[in-house]
Amino acid sequence: ISVIMECPRCGSDDVRKLGHIISRRGKKQRYQCINGHTFYNEKDYAVKKGK
């Protein structure tokens, strides 16, 4: 499943959905880019994770 998104680490736009993670704050959608970086769809979280 390809998604129109950019990886916050490398800027690649070849991104796939990985499934959901259930956290205490609810469900998060996980994504993975072609270079193997995984991140989430919450923008602020994705930026923090990408650093």
Rosetta constraint file for C-alpha pairs under 8 A:
AtomPair CA 1 CA 16 HARMONIC 5.47 0.50
AtomPair CA 1 CA 17 HARMONIC 6.10 0.50
AtomPair CA 2 CA 14 HARMONIC 6.92 0.50
AtomPair CA 2 CA 15 HARMONIC 5.69 0.50
AtomPair CA 2 CA 16 HARMONIC 4.73 0.50
AtomPair CA 2 CA 17 HARMONIC 6.91 0.50
AtomPair CA 3 CA 14 HARMONIC 7.42 0.50
AtomPair CA 3 CA 15 HARMONIC 5.56 0.50
AtomPair CA 3 CA 16 HARMONIC 5.83 0.50
AtomPair CA 3 CA 17 HARMONIC 7.03 0.50
AtomPair CA 4 CA 13 HARMONIC 6.70 0.50
AtomPair CA 4 CA 14 HARMONIC 7.81 0.50
AtomPair CA 4 CA 15 HARMONIC 7.18 0.50
AtomPair CA 5 CA 13 HARMONIC 5.65 0.50
AtomPair CA 5 CA 14 HARMONIC 7.71 0.50
AtomPair CA 5 CA 15 HARMONIC 6.47 0.50
AtomPair CA 6 CA 11 HARMONIC 5.26 0.50
AtomPair CA 6 CA 12 HARMONIC 5.52 0.50
AtomPair CA 6 CA 13 HARMONIC 4.48 0.50
AtomPair CA 6 CA 14 HARMONIC 7.44 0.50
AtomPair CA 6 CA 15 HARMONIC 7.02 0.50
AtomPair CA 7 CA 11 HARMONIC 4.75 0.50
AtomPair CA 7 CA 12 HARMONIC 5.33 0.50
AtomPair CA 7 CA 13 HARMONIC 6.37 0.50
AtomPair CA 7 CA 15 HARMONIC 7.09 0.50
AtomPair CA 7 CA 32 HARMONIC 7.83 0.50
AtomPair CA 7 CA 33 HARMONIC 6.11 0.50
AtomPair CA 7 CA 37 HARMONIC 7.41 0.50
AtomPair CA 7 CA 39 HARMONIC 7.53 0.50
AtomPair CA 8 CA 39 HARMONIC 7.79 0.50
AtomPair CA 8 CA 46 HARMONIC 6.29 0.50
AtomPair CA 8 CA 47 HARMONIC 5.86 0.50
AtomPair CA 8 CA 50 HARMONIC 5.45 0.50
AtomPair CA 9 CA 37 HARMONIC 7.20 0.50
AtomPair CA 9 CA 47 HARMONIC 7.86 0.50
AtomPair CA 9 CA 50 HARMONIC 4.61 0.50
AtomPair CA 9 CA 51 HARMONIC 6.89 0.50
AtomPair CA 12 CA 33 HARMONIC 6.65 0.50
AtomPair CA 12 CA 34 HARMONIC 7.24 0.50
AtomPair CA 12 CA 35 HARMONIC 7.92 0.50
AtomPair CA 13 CA 33 HARMONIC 7.25 0.50
AtomPair CA 14 CA 33 HARMONIC 5.60 0.50
AtomPair CA 14 CA 34 HARMONIC 5.61 0.50
AtomPair CA 15 CA 31 HARMONIC 6.56 0.50
AtomPair CA 15 CA 32 HARMONIC 5.58 0.50
AtomPair CA 15 CA 33 HARMONIC 4.14 0.50
AtomPair CA 15 CA 34 HARMONIC 6.25 0.50
AtomPair CA 16 CA 31 HARMONIC 5.58 0.50
AtomPair CA 16 CA 32 HARMONIC 5.33 0.50
AtomPair CA 16 CA 33 HARMONIC 6.14 0.50
AtomPair CA 16 CA 34 HARMONIC 7.90 0.50
AtomPair CA 17 CA 29 HARMONIC 7.45 0.50
AtomPair CA 17 CA 30 HARMONIC 6.18 0.50
AtomPair CA 17 CA 31 HARMONIC 4.56 0.50
AtomPair CA 17 CA 32 HARMONIC 6.42 0.50
AtomPair CA 18 CA 29 HARMONIC 7.43 0.50
AtomPair CA 18 CA 30 HARMONIC 5.24 0.50
AtomPair CA 18 CA 31 HARMONIC 5.17 0.50
AtomPair CA 18 CA 32 HARMONIC 6.47 0.50
AtomPair CA 19 CA 29 HARMONIC 5.82 0.50
AtomPair CA 19 CA 30 HARMONIC 5.50 0.50
AtomPair CA 19 CA 31 HARMONIC 7.43 0.50
AtomPair CA 20 CA 27 HARMONIC 6.24 0.50
AtomPair CA 20 CA 28 HARMONIC 5.38 0.50
AtomPair CA 20 CA 29 HARMONIC 4.51 0.50
AtomPair CA 20 CA 30 HARMONIC 5.69 0.50
AtomPair CA 21 CA 27 HARMONIC 5.76 0.50
AtomPair CA 21 CA 28 HARMONIC 5.22 0.50
AtomPair CA 21 CA 29 HARMONIC 6.46 0.50
AtomPair CA 21 CA 30 HARMONIC 6.88 0.50
AtomPair CA 22 CA 26 HARMONIC 5.76 0.50
AtomPair CA 22 CA 27 HARMONIC 4.62 0.50
AtomPair CA 22 CA 28 HARMONIC 6.39 0.50
AtomPair CA 23 CA 27 HARMONIC 6.15 0.50
AtomPair CA 23 CA 28 HARMONIC 7.38 0.50
AtomPair CA 28 CA 40 HARMONIC 6.59 0.50
AtomPair CA 28 CA 41 HARMONIC 7.10 0.50
AtomPair CA 28 CA 42 HARMONIC 7.75 0.50
AtomPair CA 29 CA 40 HARMONIC 5.78 0.50
AtomPair CA 29 CA 41 HARMONIC 6.00 0.50
AtomPair CA 30 CA 38 HARMONIC 6.88 0.50
AtomPair CA 30 CA 39 HARMONIC 5.82 0.50
AtomPair CA 30 CA 40 HARMONIC 4.70 0.50
AtomPair CA 30 CA 41 HARMONIC 6.79 0.50
AtomPair CA 31 CA 38 HARMONIC 5.54 0.50
AtomPair CA 31 CA 39 HARMONIC 5.38 0.50
AtomPair CA 31 CA 40 HARMONIC 5.87 0.50
AtomPair CA 31 CA 41 HARMONIC 7.35 0.50
AtomPair CA 32 CA 36 HARMONIC 5.96 0.50
AtomPair CA 32 CA 37 HARMONIC 5.46 0.50
AtomPair CA 32 CA 38 HARMONIC 4.30 0.50
AtomPair CA 32 CA 39 HARMONIC 6.39 0.50
AtomPair CA 33 CA 37 HARMONIC 5.51 0.50
AtomPair CA 33 CA 38 HARMONIC 6.66 0.50
AtomPair CA 39 CA 46 HARMONIC 5.46 0.50
AtomPair CA 39 CA 49 HARMONIC 6.68 0.50
AtomPair CA 39 CA 50 HARMONIC 7.47 0.50
AtomPair CA 40 CA 45 HARMONIC 6.71 0.50
AtomPair CA 40 CA 46 HARMONIC 5.36 0.50
AtomPair CA 41 CA 45 HARMONIC 7.65 0.50
AtomPair CA 41 CA 46 HARMONIC 6.51 0.50
AtomPair CA 42 CA 46 HARMONIC 5.98 0.50
AtomPair CA 43 CA 47 HARMONIC 6.23 0.50
AtomPair CA 44 CA 48 HARMONIC 6.31 0.50
AtomPair CA 45 CA 49 HARMONIC 6.07 0.50
AtomPair CA 46 CA 50 HARMONIC 6.02 0.50
AtomPair CA 47 CA 51 HARMONIC 6.73 0.50
